[in-house]
Amino acid sequence: MTRLDAVRGHLIELDVRDKNWSATLAAAQCRGPEVDLGLDELSTPIFTLDLDDVDHNITTMQSWVTEHGASIAPHGKTTMCPALWSWQLQQGAWAITVANEAQLRVARDAGIGRVVVANEFLSPQGLAWLAREQDSDPDFEVITWVDSAEGVRLMTEALTAAGAERPLSVCLEIGHPKARAGVRDHDDALAIARAVVESPRLQLRGIAGYEGSVPGEGDQRIAGVRSFLTAMGELVAELSPLVETDEVVITAGGSALFDLVVEILGPIAAVAPNARLVLRSGAYVVHDDGTYKRSTPAATRTGPVFVAAAHVWARVISHPEADLVLLDVGKRDIPYDAGLPVVQKVVRDGDLVDAPAAEVFNTNDQHAYVRLSEPGSLAVGEVVRLGLSHPCTMFDKWRSALLVENDRVRGAIPTYF
């Protein structure tokens, strides 16, 4: 058995409209979606996931979460890739998290049984669709968020107009000054929770928050996050008696500070009756060579150690100056919002070797500018591997990801942005 087995049912055959397509791949896929090709046999640019590294990240995170008495509902918006969602669920994830209605529809189409919508969900059309889906399938469970009495009213009206039979589960979202959504005031939070309880179409499921939007830098930010999570924890005791289900959900946790969530909210969840602490980290599944490499708990405190599993491969297409080469990849293909890619490897004589010292210092739509420390150290036609920064802006540029095992391309899985 290989890592490919975890996603074999999701393998697809690419067509000419996909950026990852090449004539070589198409010829190989004539025999089926599983292939065995060298990286230098394909057109560039291409976007790849290393199966061993993905497996390491999923199992490492799941083990850490379980060891700390928590659950995880990975944020699927990072990848929008049901093949990876399925893999995470196979390894023990409690649910999949999404951010909006469109992503929820993808999860529903993929057969995901429990979905957390980490956002306010107020579209009347979307709520009518969701009511029909929940009423038609008792095994389909959705938990969404609310942070205002007006939101409670709008959701109740939309679900009533749709004739919803099953109540929609909601978590009260707690916010932080100058941060993202979420109620700021303690008394307002309790009033909104009571409004949910009074609604005939909603049921209070628990409390939610996102520590990643707490502003600040360095130790000041960490102190702010601790204060925010402590305030969330203080509300748990008051909200728990209002929760209308057998289980109280306490959920927070992005990809950089989830250890603090477990440290502060874990003991509270452990003593609260029937409470479940749910982390929503998403980036860990592929990690990166930039922003999360520098900011995960393992990098700044202690925690699970992840490895970068996602890369883009590009070809040197121009060498117009002694210390400058241009790659056939740009803003349409690689993330640039949280740091530019780094040149890591080069394919030479069929082998993957360390690349010479080089820096990507600028990008256009379809070009990357690379400064060479040693003039002439990369040649026109050579293929390089780029390490990327920020998983949430990797996948949205691609309709598929090529799967790599032992430096060989083995197949492709789809994304849905």
Disulfide bonds with the S-S distance in Angstrom:
none
